[in-house]
Amino acid sequence: MALRHILSTEQFLDSNLLLRVFALTDRFAKAGRRGKLPKPLRNNILASVFYEPSTRTRFSFEAAMLKLGGQVLSMESALHCSSAMKGESLTDSIRVIGGYADAIVLRHPQEGSAAVAASVSPVPLINAGDGGNEHPSQSLIDAYTIKQELGTLKGLHVAFACDPLHSRTIRSLALLLSGFPGIRFTFISPPALRMAPFMLARLRSRGARCEQSGDLRVGVNADVLYMNRLQKERFAGVKEFQKYQKKFTLTAPMLKGKQVLVLDPLPRIDEIGTDVDALPGAAYFRQAKNGLYVRMALLDLLLAARR
Ligand code: NCD
């Protein structure tokens, strides 16, 4: 079935679709390195509409669109700079923007907002983060990077730290990987920031073994250690956030003699010391670079592959 919108990684539990994304990503990465990218998105416009801050997601979607021959309409700080400031609803804005663009990438602070926006969007919509809920394109980048670095997505032990309760990238990646045989997860956090019970139930119902821990050292023995900053903006207040600040910082001495692949969707705040960057397992900047090609694949799937 043709993909209409990208809202959740659950849409990619169909491994044929995931393989298609990876194959297209490989194709674009190879062509990109040779400076020979095709222009399948010529005559298409992408609107990127961001109600929350972004560096990688917005730029890599926009760069992907431009490099494949398309054009971009870009709105950052949409909460303050769009008609949202005048009181326009998200659904009205999306209806209107969908009349100008051929696809929309949306980031919004409210959980579930992407699905609501997609329900009225006349064009394909990509969820680039809806509050603490999901961030599917990031997880496709994460999974592609794991496959590239370790050669497989099967039978892995993946540890996630520091804020599984609020992190949409941890949630989305765990959902995506839960479909793979032999998968084992360890969620590492202070007790108050543990993965939500309903999520654990969902992951376990797919056969994933899930454990929780308060000790970051457990993570360095996994195959993959997925770090993500404390999600400051999702805490009730600064005081609440400060209780947990700097509780988990991965440093080079902790990784001595370990083989673990270290990922982070970035931005890195204080969850990974800069002394880790030079280690061979530190893959987060390669992961960010992969974002360009994975997002090319997604735009191509939604726009060019439909024709
Ligand atoms: C992530 C996000 O927005 O959820 N950023 C990103 O897209 N690479 C991670 C984060 O902000 O912590």
Boltz pocket constraint, residues with backbone or C-beta under 6 A from the ligand:
constraints:
  - pocket:
      binder: B
      contacts: [[A, 53], [A, 56], [A, 57], [A, 128], [A, 129], [A, 135], [A, 138], [A, 168], [A, 169], [A, 228], [A, 229], [A, 265], [A, 266], [A, 267]]
      max_distance: 6.0
